[in-house]
Amino acid sequence: MKCIKAIRASKDVEVGDIKRVDDKTAMNMVGLSWQYVSKTEWKKWKGVKPVEEKKEVETTEQTERKPYKKGSKPEKKSKKNEKIS
């Protein structure tokens, strides 16, 4: 197994991408677009994950309903609970 690094961008590969392929495939790929790299460089590259941008959620002017704490929920007025004096 050999590790190779892209030195030219193509439709499937970006510059700097590293692949681990068998010897025969590596021999065919190395040239103008790929070059050999060490296994330690491949391990470092493999461990790096792309950073995803967090999208900030914009709050609207609508009021958000917060859940009530147990026992603090306001009681609904109903005709059964009302006493006529």
PDB file of N, CA, C and O in Angstrom:
ATOM      1  N   MET A   1       0.841  -1.178   0.000  1.00  0.00           N
ATOM      2  CA  MET A   1       0.000   0.000   0.000  1.00  0.00           C
ATOM      3  C   MET A   1       0.888   1.243   0.000  1.00  0.00           C
ATOM      4  O   MET A   1       1.917   1.305   0.673  1.00  0.00           O
ATOM      5  N   LYS A   2       0.450   2.225  -0.777  1.00  0.00           N
ATOM      6  CA  LYS A   2       1.171   3.493  -0.894  1.00  0.00           C
ATOM      7  C   LYS A   2       0.214   4.637  -0.624  1.00  0.00           C
ATOM      8  O   LYS A   2      -0.992   4.511  -0.836  1.00  0.00           O
ATOM      9  N   CYS A   3       0.746   5.738  -0.164  1.00  0.00           N
ATOM     10  CA  CYS A   3      -0.030   6.954   0.058  1.00  0.00           C
ATOM     11  C   CYS A   3       0.352   7.955  -1.012  1.00  0.00           C
ATOM     12  O   CYS A   3       1.532   8.193  -1.269  1.00  0.00           O
ATOM     13  N   ILE A   4      -0.672   8.545  -1.639  1.00  0.00           N
ATOM     14  CA  ILE A   4      -0.416   9.520  -2.689  1.00  0.00           C
ATOM     15  C   ILE A   4      -1.235  10.778  -2.415  1.00  0.00           C
ATOM     16  O   ILE A   4      -2.314  10.719  -1.827  1.00  0.00           O
ATOM     17  N   LYS A   5      -0.703  11.908  -2.851  1.00  0.00           N
ATOM     18  CA  LYS A   5      -1.321  13.204  -2.604  1.00  0.00           C
ATOM     19  C   LYS A   5      -1.591  13.900  -3.938  1.00  0.00           C
ATOM     20  O   LYS A   5      -0.746  13.896  -4.833  1.00  0.00           O
ATOM     21  N   ALA A   6      -2.772  14.494  -4.057  1.00  0.00           N
ATOM     22  CA  ALA A   6      -3.137  15.211  -5.276  1.00  0.00           C
ATOM     23  C   ALA A   6      -2.399  16.539  -5.328  1.00  0.00           C
ATOM     24  O   ALA A   6      -2.419  17.313  -4.371  1.00  0.00           O
ATOM     25  N   ILE A   7      -1.748  16.793  -6.459  1.00  0.00           N
ATOM     26  CA  ILE A   7      -1.054  18.060  -6.638  1.00  0.00           C
ATOM     27  C   ILE A   7      -1.745  18.925  -7.689  1.00  0.00           C
ATOM     28  O   ILE A   7      -1.319  20.043  -7.978  1.00  0.00           O
ATOM     29  N   ARG A   8      -2.827  18.376  -8.255  1.00  0.00           N
ATOM     30  CA  ARG A   8      -3.629  19.089  -9.236  1.00  0.00           C
ATOM     31  C   ARG A   8      -5.102  18.808  -8.960  1.00  0.00           C
ATOM     32  O   ARG A   8      -5.456  17.678  -8.624  1.00  0.00           O
ATOM     33  N   ALA A   9      -5.944  19.786  -9.092  1.00  0.00           N
ATOM     34  CA  ALA A   9      -7.376  19.615  -8.867  1.00  0.00           C
ATOM     35  C   ALA A   9      -8.037  19.001 -10.100  1.00  0.00           C
ATOM     36  O   ALA A   9      -7.665  19.287 -11.238  1.00  0.00           O
ATOM     37  N   SER A  10      -9.016  18.161  -9.841  1.00  0.00           N
ATOM     38  CA  SER A  10      -9.838  17.616 -10.925  1.00  0.00           C
ATOM     39  C   SER A  10     -11.286  17.657 -10.454  1.00  0.00           C
ATOM     40  O   SER A  10     -11.579  18.204  -9.391  1.00  0.00           O
ATOM     41  N   LYS A  11     -12.193  17.080 -11.243  1.00  0.00           N
ATOM     42  CA  LYS A  11     -13.603  17.153 -10.872  1.00  0.00           C
ATOM     43  C   LYS A  11     -13.931  16.323  -9.629  1.00  0.00           C
ATOM     44  O   LYS A  11     -14.910  16.621  -8.944  1.00  0.00           O
ATOM     45  N   ASP A  12     -13.146  15.297  -9.323  1.00  0.00           N
ATOM     46  CA  ASP A  12     -13.409  14.450  -8.163  1.00  0.00           C
ATOM     47  C   ASP A  12     -12.465  14.701  -6.992  1.00  0.00           C
ATOM     48  O   ASP A  12     -12.738  14.255  -5.878  1.00  0.00           O
ATOM     49  N   VAL A  13     -11.362  15.407  -7.226  1.00  0.00           N
ATOM     50  CA  VAL A  13     -10.317  15.549  -6.221  1.00  0.00           C
ATOM     51  C   VAL A  13      -9.886  16.998  -6.098  1.00  0.00           C
ATOM     52  O   VAL A  13      -9.781  17.713  -7.094  1.00  0.00           O
ATOM     53  N   GLU A  14      -9.635  17.431  -4.856  1.00  0.00           N
ATOM     54  CA  GLU A  14      -9.107  18.764  -4.619  1.00  0.00           C
ATOM     55  C   GLU A  14      -7.605  18.671  -4.371  1.00  0.00           C
ATOM     56  O   GLU A  14      -7.096  17.605  -4.025  1.00  0.00           O
ATOM     57  N   VAL A  15      -6.905  19.770  -4.544  1.00  0.00           N
ATOM     58  CA  VAL A  15      -5.473  19.799  -4.294  1.00  0.00           C
ATOM     59  C   VAL A  15      -5.233  19.524  -2.813  1.00  0.00           C
ATOM     60  O   VAL A  15      -5.863  20.130  -1.946  1.00  0.00           O
ATOM     61  N   GLY A  16      -4.314  18.602  -2.537  1.00  0.00           N
ATOM     62  CA  GLY A  16      -3.984  18.274  -1.157  1.00  0.00           C
ATOM     63  C   GLY A  16      -4.681  17.037  -0.624  1.00  0.00           C
ATOM     64  O   GLY A  16      -4.339  16.571   0.463  1.00  0.00           O
ATOM     65  N   ASP A  17      -5.651  16.485  -1.352  1.00  0.00           N
ATOM     66  CA  ASP A  17      -6.308  15.251  -0.918  1.00  0.00           C
ATOM     67  C   ASP A  17      -5.304  14.106  -0.935  1.00  0.00           C
ATOM     68  O   ASP A  17      -4.492  13.998  -1.854  1.00  0.00           O
ATOM     69  N   ILE A  18      -5.360  13.263   0.071  1.00  0.00           N
ATOM     70  CA  ILE A  18      -4.431  12.135   0.172  1.00  0.00           C
ATOM     71  C   ILE A  18      -5.227  10.840   0.158  1.00  0.00           C
ATOM     72  O   ILE A  18      -6.234  10.713   0.854  1.00  0.00           O
ATOM     73  N   LYS A  19      -4.770   9.879  -0.640  1.00  0.00           N
ATOM     74  CA  LYS A  19      -5.410   8.562  -0.745  1.00  0.00           C
ATOM     75  C   LYS A  19      -4.405   7.484  -0.388  1.00  0.00           C
ATOM     76  O   LYS A  19      -3.196   7.669  -0.531  1.00  0.00           O
ATOM     77  N   ARG A  20      -4.918   6.365   0.075  1.00  0.00           N
ATOM     78  CA  ARG A  20      -4.085   5.195   0.317  1.00  0.00           C
ATOM     79  C   ARG A  20      -4.544   4.127  -0.659  1.00  0.00           C
ATOM     80  O   ARG A  20      -5.677   3.651  -0.584  1.00  0.00           O
ATOM     81  N   VAL A  21      -3.672   3.757  -1.565  1.00  0.00           N
ATOM     82  CA  VAL A  21      -4.020   2.805  -2.630  1.00  0.00           C
ATOM     83  C   VAL A  21      -2.953   1.718  -2.716  1.00  0.00           C
ATOM     84  O   VAL A  21      -1.872   1.845  -2.139  1.00  0.00           O
ATOM     85  N   ASP A  22      -3.271   0.653  -3.441  1.00  0.00           N
ATOM     86  CA  ASP A  22      -2.293  -0.433  -3.596  1.00  0.00           C
ATOM     87  C   ASP A  22      -1.146   0.010  -4.516  1.00  0.00           C
ATOM     88  O   ASP A  22      -1.248   1.027  -5.202  1.00  0.00           O
ATOM     89  N   ASP A  23      -0.080  -0.751  -4.522  1.00  0.00           N
ATOM     90  CA  ASP A  23       1.142  -0.381  -5.236  1.00  0.00           C
ATOM     91  C   ASP A  23       0.918  -0.173  -6.737  1.00  0.00           C
ATOM     92  O   ASP A  23       1.412   0.800  -7.307  1.00  0.00           O
ATOM     93  N   LYS A  24       0.179  -1.081  -7.376  1.00  0.00           N
ATOM     94  CA  LYS A  24      -0.026  -0.982  -8.825  1.00  0.00           C
ATOM     95  C   LYS A  24      -0.809   0.266  -9.201  1.00  0.00           C
ATOM     96  O   LYS A  24      -0.472   0.958 -10.162  1.00  0.00           O
ATOM     97  N   THR A  25      -1.866   0.549  -8.427  1.00  0.00           N
ATOM     98  CA  THR A  25      -2.673   1.742  -8.706  1.00  0.00           C
ATOM     99  C   THR A  25      -1.847   3.007  -8.495  1.00  0.00           C
ATOM    100  O   THR A  25      -1.932   3.953  -9.278  1.00  0.00           O
ATOM    101  N   ALA A  26      -1.048   3.013  -7.428  1.00  0.00           N
ATOM    102  CA  ALA A  26      -0.210   4.174  -7.140  1.00  0.00           C
ATOM    103  C   ALA A  26       0.791   4.419  -8.259  1.00  0.00           C
ATOM    104  O   ALA A  26       1.039   5.561  -8.644  1.00  0.00           O
ATOM    105  N   MET A  27       1.368   3.334  -8.779  1.00  0.00           N
ATOM    106  CA  MET A  27       2.350   3.459  -9.845  1.00  0.00           C
ATOM    107  C   MET A  27       1.716   4.100 -11.083  1.00  0.00           C
ATOM    108  O   MET A  27       2.353   4.899 -11.769  1.00  0.00           O
ATOM    109  N   ASN A  28       0.459   3.744 -11.362  1.00  0.00           N
ATOM    110  CA  ASN A  28      -0.243   4.301 -12.522  1.00  0.00           C
ATOM    111  C   ASN A  28      -0.675   5.754 -12.306  1.00  0.00           C
ATOM    112  O   ASN A  28      -0.723   6.532 -13.259  1.00  0.00           O
ATOM    113  N   MET A  29      -0.987   6.121 -11.069  1.00  0.00           N
ATOM    114  CA  MET A  29      -1.517   7.450 -10.791  1.00  0.00           C
ATOM    115  C   MET A  29      -0.437   8.514 -10.619  1.00  0.00           C
ATOM    116  O   MET A  29      -0.654   9.673 -10.974  1.00  0.00           O
ATOM    117  N   VAL A  30       0.710   8.141 -10.086  1.00  0.00           N
ATOM    118  CA  VAL A  30       1.763   9.119  -9.810  1.00  0.00           C
ATOM    119  C   VAL A  30       2.308   9.671 -11.120  1.00  0.00           C
ATOM    120  O   VAL A  30       2.624   8.930 -12.051  1.00  0.00           O
ATOM    121  N   GLY A  31       2.405  10.972 -11.162  1.00  0.00           N
ATOM    122  CA  GLY A  31       2.880  11.647 -12.369  1.00  0.00           C
ATOM    123  C   GLY A  31       2.570  13.115 -12.266  1.00  0.00           C
ATOM    124  O   GLY A  31       3.027  13.790 -11.343  1.00  0.00           O
ATOM    125  N   LEU A  32       1.788  13.621 -13.216  1.00  0.00           N
ATOM    126  CA  LEU A  32       1.473  15.044 -13.234  1.00  0.00           C
ATOM    127  C   LEU A  32       0.449  15.455 -12.170  1.00  0.00           C
ATOM    128  O   LEU A  32       0.465  16.594 -11.704  1.00  0.00           O
ATOM    129  N   SER A  33      -0.440  14.534 -11.785  1.00  0.00           N
ATOM    130  CA  SER A  33      -1.511  14.897 -10.860  1.00  0.00           C
ATOM    131  C   SER A  33      -1.307  14.404  -9.431  1.00  0.00           C
ATOM    132  O   SER A  33      -1.903  14.951  -8.503  1.00  0.00           O
ATOM    133  N   TRP A  34      -0.482  13.385  -9.239  1.00  0.00           N
ATOM    134  CA  TRP A  34      -0.303  12.779  -7.915  1.00  0.00           C
ATOM    135  C   TRP A  34       1.174  12.638  -7.598  1.00  0.00           C
ATOM    136  O   TRP A  34       2.006  12.535  -8.500  1.00  0.00           O
ATOM    137  N   GLN A  35       1.500  12.633  -6.293  1.00  0.00           N
ATOM    138  CA  GLN A  35       2.864  12.386  -5.851  1.00  0.00           C
ATOM    139  C   GLN A  35       2.825  11.521  -4.599  1.00  0.00           C
ATOM    140  O   GLN A  35       1.834  11.521  -3.868  1.00  0.00           O
ATOM    141  N   TYR A  36       3.901  10.787  -4.354  1.00  0.00           N
ATOM    142  CA  TYR A  36       3.985   9.941  -3.168  1.00  0.00           C
ATOM    143  C   TYR A  36       4.162  10.800  -1.917  1.00  0.00           C
ATOM    144  O   TYR A  36       4.858  11.815  -1.943  1.00  0.00           O
ATOM    145  N   VAL A  37       3.521  10.378  -0.817  1.00  0.00           N
ATOM    146  CA  VAL A  37       3.724  11.018   0.484  1.00  0.00           C
ATOM    147  C   VAL A  37       3.918   9.925   1.528  1.00  0.00           C
ATOM    148  O   VAL A  37       3.634   8.754   1.274  1.00  0.00           O
ATOM    149  N   SER A  38       4.402  10.314   2.698  1.00  0.00           N
ATOM    150  CA  SER A  38       4.647   9.331   3.752  1.00  0.00           C
ATOM    151  C   SER A  38       3.335   8.916   4.421  1.00  0.00           C
ATOM    152  O   SER A  38       2.327   9.618   4.341  1.00  0.00           O
ATOM    153  N   LYS A  39       3.377   7.778   5.071  1.00  0.00           N
ATOM    154  CA  LYS A  39       2.198   7.265   5.749  1.00  0.00           C
ATOM    155  C   LYS A  39       1.838   8.155   6.940  1.00  0.00           C
ATOM    156  O   LYS A  39       0.661   8.309   7.265  1.00  0.00           O
ATOM    157  N   THR A  40       2.841   8.737   7.585  1.00  0.00           N
ATOM    158  CA  THR A  40       2.559   9.621   8.718  1.00  0.00           C
ATOM    159  C   THR A  40       1.794  10.861   8.277  1.00  0.00           C
ATOM    160  O   THR A  40       0.927  11.348   9.003  1.00  0.00           O
ATOM    161  N   GLU A  41       2.110  11.376   7.090  1.00  0.00           N
ATOM    162  CA  GLU A  41       1.373  12.522   6.565  1.00  0.00           C
ATOM    163  C   GLU A  41      -0.074  12.133   6.274  1.00  0.00           C
ATOM    164  O   GLU A  41      -0.988  12.923   6.510  1.00  0.00           O
ATOM    165  N   TRP A  42      -0.289  10.916   5.760  1.00  0.00           N
ATOM    166  CA  TRP A  42      -1.641  10.416   5.496  1.00  0.00           C
ATOM    167  C   TRP A  42      -2.422  10.280   6.795  1.00  0.00           C
ATOM    168  O   TRP A  42      -3.606  10.614   6.843  1.00  0.00           O
ATOM    169  N   LYS A  43      -1.764   9.788   7.862  1.00  0.00           N
ATOM    170  CA  LYS A  43      -2.424   9.634   9.158  1.00  0.00           C
ATOM    171  C   LYS A  43      -2.845  10.993   9.717  1.00  0.00           C
ATOM    172  O   LYS A  43      -3.941  11.131  10.261  1.00  0.00           O
ATOM    173  N   LYS A  44      -1.980  11.991   9.585  1.00  0.00           N
ATOM    174  CA  LYS A  44      -2.315  13.332  10.056  1.00  0.00           C
ATOM    175  C   LYS A  44      -3.495  13.895   9.275  1.00  0.00           C
ATOM    176  O   LYS A  44      -4.412  14.476   9.855  1.00  0.00           O
ATOM    177  N   TRP A  45      -3.467  13.719   7.954  1.00  0.00           N
ATOM    178  CA  TRP A  45      -4.539  14.236   7.098  1.00  0.00           C
ATOM    179  C   TRP A  45      -5.855  13.528   7.378  1.00  0.00           C
ATOM    180  O   TRP A  45      -6.917  14.150   7.354  1.00  0.00           O
ATOM    181  N   LYS A  46      -5.787  12.223   7.645  1.00  0.00           N
ATOM    182  CA  LYS A  46      -6.985  11.430   7.904  1.00  0.00           C
ATOM    183  C   LYS A  46      -7.664  11.872   9.194  1.00  0.00           C
ATOM    184  O   LYS A  46      -8.891  11.843   9.292  1.00  0.00           O
ATOM    185  N   GLY A  47      -6.877  12.280  10.180  1.00  0.00           N
ATOM    186  CA  GLY A  47      -7.421  12.697  11.464  1.00  0.00           C
ATOM    187  C   GLY A  47      -8.053  14.074  11.448  1.00  0.00           C
ATOM    188  O   GLY A  47      -8.827  14.408  12.345  1.00  0.00           O
ATOM    189  N   VAL A  48      -7.738  14.878  10.443  1.00  0.00           N
ATOM    190  CA  VAL A  48      -8.277  16.231  10.361  1.00  0.00           C
ATOM    191  C   VAL A  48      -9.665  16.170   9.747  1.00  0.00           C
ATOM    192  O   VAL A  48      -9.862  15.583   8.683  1.00  0.00           O
ATOM    193  N   LYS A  49     -10.637  16.790  10.436  1.00  0.00           N
ATOM    194  CA  LYS A  49     -11.994  16.843   9.911  1.00  0.00           C
ATOM    195  C   LYS A  49     -12.288  18.272   9.485  1.00  0.00           C
ATOM    196  O   LYS A  49     -11.864  19.217  10.150  1.00  0.00           O
ATOM    197  N   PRO A  50     -13.008  18.440   8.384  1.00  0.00           N
ATOM    198  CA  PRO A  50     -13.316  19.801   7.948  1.00  0.00           C
ATOM    199  C   PRO A  50     -14.212  20.502   8.964  1.00  0.00           C
ATOM    200  O   PRO A  50     -15.097  19.879   9.551  1.00  0.00           O
ATOM    201  N   VAL A  51     -13.987  21.780   9.168  1.00  0.00           N
ATOM    202  CA  VAL A  51     -14.765  22.560  10.121  1.00  0.00           C
ATOM    203  C   VAL A  51     -16.052  23.002   9.445  1.00  0.00           C
ATOM    204  O   VAL A  51     -16.039  23.620   8.380  1.00  0.00           O
ATOM    205  N   GLU A  52     -17.166  22.669  10.095  1.00  0.00           N
ATOM    206  CA  GLU A  52     -18.458  23.056   9.544  1.00  0.00           C
ATOM    207  C   GLU A  52     -18.859  24.399  10.134  1.00  0.00           C
ATOM    208  O   GLU A  52     -18.698  24.637  11.331  1.00  0.00           O
ATOM    209  N   GLU A  53     -19.375  25.263   9.293  1.00  0.00           N
ATOM    210  CA  GLU A  53     -19.811  26.566   9.758  1.00  0.00           C
ATOM    211  C   GLU A  53     -21.162  26.425  10.433  1.00  0.00           C
ATOM    212  O   GLU A  53     -22.091  25.831   9.885  1.00  0.00           O
ATOM    213  N   LYS A  54     -21.254  26.978  11.626  1.00  0.00           N
ATOM    214  CA  LYS A  54     -22.521  26.934  12.345  1.00  0.00           C
ATOM    215  C   LYS A  54     -23.372  28.105  11.899  1.00  0.00           C
ATOM    216  O   LYS A  54     -22.922  29.251  11.896  1.00  0.00           O
ATOM    217  N   LYS A  55     -24.583  27.811  11.530  1.00  0.00           N
ATOM    218  CA  LYS A  55     -25.493  28.852  11.092  1.00  0.00           C
ATOM    219  C   LYS A  55     -26.213  29.406  12.312  1.00  0.00           C
ATOM    220  O   LYS A  55     -26.797  28.659  13.098  1.00  0.00           O
ATOM    221  N   GLU A  56     -26.162  30.713  12.457  1.00  0.00           N
ATOM    222  CA  GLU A  56     -26.842  31.344  13.569  1.00  0.00           C
ATOM    223  C   GLU A  56     -28.310  31.515  13.210  1.00  0.00           C
ATOM    224  O   GLU A  56     -28.659  32.000  12.134  1.00  0.00           O
ATOM    225  N   VAL A  57     -29.146  31.105  14.132  1.00  0.00           N
ATOM    226  CA  VAL A  57     -30.576  31.214  13.914  1.00  0.00           C
ATOM    227  C   VAL A  57     -31.024  32.584  14.391  1.00  0.00           C
ATOM    228  O   VAL A  57     -30.822  32.947  15.550  1.00  0.00           O
ATOM    229  N   GLU A  58     -31.625  33.330  13.501  1.00  0.00           N
ATOM    230  CA  GLU A  58     -32.111  34.652  13.864  1.00  0.00           C
ATOM    231  C   GLU A  58     -33.487  34.510  14.493  1.00  0.00           C
ATOM    232  O   GLU A  58     -34.379  33.867  13.942  1.00  0.00           O
ATOM    233  N   THR A  59     -33.637  35.119  15.647  1.00  0.00           N
ATOM    234  CA  THR A  59     -34.930  35.054  16.314  1.00  0.00           C
ATOM    235  C   THR A  59     -35.837  36.116  15.742  1.00  0.00           C
ATOM    236  O   THR A  59     -35.409  37.234  15.455  1.00  0.00           O
ATOM    237  N   THR A  60     -37.072  35.761  15.583  1.00  0.00           N
ATOM    238  CA  THR A  60     -38.054  36.711  15.066  1.00  0.00           C
ATOM    239  C   THR A  60     -38.697  37.428  16.242  1.00  0.00           C
ATOM    240  O   THR A  60     -38.387  37.133  17.396  1.00  0.00           O
ATOM    241  N   GLU A  61     -39.566  38.342  15.963  1.00  0.00           N
ATOM    242  CA  GLU A  61     -40.211  39.107  17.015  1.00  0.00           C
ATOM    243  C   GLU A  61     -41.320  38.319  17.698  1.00  0.00           C
ATOM    244  O   GLU A  61     -41.918  38.804  18.658  1.00  0.00           O
ATOM    245  N   GLN A  62     -41.598  37.140  17.230  1.00  0.00           N
ATOM    246  CA  GLN A  62     -42.626  36.323  17.851  1.00  0.00           C
ATOM    247  C   GLN A  62     -42.138  35.868  19.218  1.00  0.00           C
ATOM    248  O   GLN A  62     -40.956  35.590  19.415  1.00  0.00           O
ATOM    249  N   THR A  63     -43.060  35.801  20.143  1.00  0.00           N
ATOM    250  CA  THR A  63     -42.678  35.349  21.485  1.00  0.00           C
ATOM    251  C   THR A  63     -42.599  33.833  21.478  1.00  0.00           C
ATOM    252  O   THR A  63     -43.440  33.144  20.901  1.00  0.00           O
ATOM    253  N   GLU A  64     -41.578  33.345  22.127  1.00  0.00           N
ATOM    254  CA  GLU A  64     -41.409  31.903  22.205  1.00  0.00           C
ATOM    255  C   GLU A  64     -42.110  31.390  23.446  1.00  0.00           C
ATOM    256  O   GLU A  64     -42.049  32.022  24.500  1.00  0.00           O
ATOM    257  N   ARG A  65     -42.764  30.269  23.333  1.00  0.00           N
ATOM    258  CA  ARG A  65     -43.437  29.668  24.476  1.00  0.00           C
ATOM    259  C   ARG A  65     -42.437  28.844  25.261  1.00  0.00           C
ATOM    260  O   ARG A  65     -41.779  27.950  24.729  1.00  0.00           O
ATOM    261  N   LYS A  66     -42.343  29.163  26.524  1.00  0.00           N
ATOM    262  CA  LYS A  66     -41.448  28.417  27.383  1.00  0.00           C
ATOM    263  C   LYS A  66     -42.263  27.375  28.125  1.00  0.00           C
ATOM    264  O   LYS A  66     -43.401  27.638  28.512  1.00  0.00           O
ATOM    265  N   PRO A  67     -41.694  26.195  28.328  1.00  0.00           N
ATOM    266  CA  PRO A  67     -42.436  25.176  29.071  1.00  0.00           C
ATOM    267  C   PRO A  67     -42.590  25.605  30.528  1.00  0.00           C
ATOM    268  O   PRO A  67     -41.685  26.198  31.116  1.00  0.00           O
ATOM    269  N   TYR A  68     -43.746  25.296  31.093  1.00  0.00           N
ATOM    270  CA  TYR A  68     -44.017  25.638  32.477  1.00  0.00           C
ATOM    271  C   TYR A  68     -43.318  24.656  33.400  1.00  0.00           C
ATOM    272  O   TYR A  68     -43.152  23.478  33.085  1.00  0.00           O
ATOM    273  N   LYS A  69     -42.915  25.177  34.547  1.00  0.00           N
ATOM    274  CA  LYS A  69     -42.350  24.295  35.567  1.00  0.00           C
ATOM    275  C   LYS A  69     -43.499  23.548  36.206  1.00  0.00           C
ATOM    276  O   LYS A  69     -44.636  24.020  36.203  1.00  0.00           O
ATOM    277  N   LYS A  70     -43.210  22.407  36.744  1.00  0.00           N
ATOM    278  CA  LYS A  70     -44.242  21.572  37.347  1.00  0.00           C
ATOM    279  C   LYS A  70     -44.898  22.340  38.497  1.00  0.00           C
ATOM    280  O   LYS A  70     -44.218  22.827  39.399  1.00  0.00           O
ATOM    281  N   GLY A  71     -46.217  22.439  38.450  1.00  0.00           N
ATOM    282  CA  GLY A  71     -46.970  23.103  39.502  1.00  0.00           C
ATOM    283  C   GLY A  71     -47.176  24.585  39.265  1.00  0.00           C
ATOM    284  O   GLY A  71     -47.940  25.208  40.003  1.00  0.00           O
ATOM    285  N   SER A  72     -46.538  25.176  38.280  1.00  0.00           N
ATOM    286  CA  SER A  72     -46.695  26.608  38.053  1.00  0.00           C
ATOM    287  C   SER A  72     -47.530  26.908  36.805  1.00  0.00           C
ATOM    288  O   SER A  72     -47.623  28.061  36.384  1.00  0.00           O
ATOM    289  N   LYS A  73     -48.125  25.893  36.224  1.00  0.00           N
ATOM    290  CA  LYS A  73     -48.927  26.084  35.024  1.00  0.00           C
ATOM    291  C   LYS A  73     -50.236  26.785  35.399  1.00  0.00           C
ATOM    292  O   LYS A  73     -50.935  26.338  36.309  1.00  0.00           O
ATOM    293  N   PRO A  74     -50.570  27.868  34.715  1.00  0.00           N
ATOM    294  CA  PRO A  74     -51.822  28.563  35.060  1.00  0.00           C
ATOM    295  C   PRO A  74     -53.030  27.696  34.710  1.00  0.00           C
ATOM    296  O   PRO A  74     -53.058  26.997  33.697  1.00  0.00           O
ATOM    297  N   GLU A  75     -54.000  27.770  35.572  1.00  0.00           N
ATOM    298  CA  GLU A  75     -55.197  26.961  35.361  1.00  0.00           C
ATOM    299  C   GLU A  75     -56.095  27.640  34.337  1.00  0.00           C
ATOM    300  O   GLU A  75     -56.186  28.866  34.280  1.00  0.00           O
ATOM    301  N   LYS A  76     -56.746  26.830  33.542  1.00  0.00           N
ATOM    302  CA  LYS A  76     -57.674  27.357  32.547  1.00  0.00           C
ATOM    303  C   LYS A  76     -59.000  27.656  33.229  1.00  0.00           C
ATOM    304  O   LYS A  76     -59.441  26.922  34.113  1.00  0.00           O
ATOM    305  N   LYS A  77     -59.614  28.722  32.814  1.00  0.00           N
ATOM    306  CA  LYS A  77     -60.915  29.074  33.365  1.00  0.00           C
ATOM    307  C   LYS A  77     -61.978  28.273  32.627  1.00  0.00           C
ATOM    308  O   LYS A  77     -62.040  28.273  31.397  1.00  0.00           O
ATOM    309  N   SER A  78     -62.778  27.618  33.372  1.00  0.00           N
ATOM    310  CA  SER A  78     -63.877  26.883  32.766  1.00  0.00           C
ATOM    311  C   SER A  78     -65.152  27.212  33.508  1.00  0.00           C
ATOM    312  O   SER A  78     -65.105  27.732  34.623  1.00  0.00           O
ATOM    313  N   LYS A  79     -66.262  26.922  32.921  1.00  0.00           N
ATOM    314  CA  LYS A  79     -67.549  27.235  33.535  1.00  0.00           C
ATOM    315  C   LYS A  79     -67.793  26.390  34.777  1.00  0.00           C
ATOM    316  O   LYS A  79     -68.509  26.825  35.679  1.00  0.00           O
ATOM    317  N   LYS A  80     -67.220  25.202  34.846  1.00  0.00           N
ATOM    318  CA  LYS A  80     -67.408  24.325  35.997  1.00  0.00           C
ATOM    319  C   LYS A  80     -66.730  24.877  37.232  1.00  0.00           C
ATOM    320  O   LYS A  80     -67.253  24.739  38.338  1.00  0.00           O
ATOM    321  N   ASN A  81     -65.561  25.506  37.065  1.00  0.00           N
ATOM    322  CA  ASN A  81     -64.806  26.033  38.194  1.00  0.00           C
ATOM    323  C   ASN A  81     -65.366  27.369  38.707  1.00  0.00           C
ATOM    324  O   ASN A  81     -65.122  27.730  39.858  1.00  0.00           O
ATOM    325  N   GLU A  82     -66.108  28.102  37.876  1.00  0.00           N
ATOM    326  CA  GLU A  82     -66.635  29.381  38.285  1.00  0.00           C
ATOM    327  C   GLU A  82     -67.887  29.187  39.131  1.00  0.00           C
ATOM    328  O   GLU A  82     -68.784  28.421  38.778  1.00  0.00           O
ATOM    329  N   LYS A  83     -67.928  29.886  40.235  1.00  0.00           N
ATOM    330  CA  LYS A  83     -69.102  29.830  41.110  1.00  0.00           C
ATOM    331  C   LYS A  83     -69.875  31.140  40.996  1.00  0.00           C
ATOM    332  O   LYS A  83     -69.305  32.226  41.095  1.00  0.00           O
ATOM    333  N   ILE A  84     -71.122  31.019  40.796  1.00  0.00           N
ATOM    334  CA  ILE A  84     -71.963  32.209  40.676  1.00  0.00           C
ATOM    335  C   ILE A  84     -72.446  32.584  42.070  1.00  0.00           C
ATOM    336  O   ILE A  84     -73.016  31.748  42.772  1.00  0.00           O
ATOM    337  N   SER A  85     -72.222  33.855  42.487  1.00  0.00           N
ATOM    338  CA  SER A  85     -72.637  34.246  43.823  1.00  0.00           C
ATOM    339  C   SER A  85     -73.948  34.969  43.801  1.00  0.00           C
ATOM    340  O   SER A  85     -74.449  35.373  44.851  1.00  0.00           O
TER     341      SER A  85
END
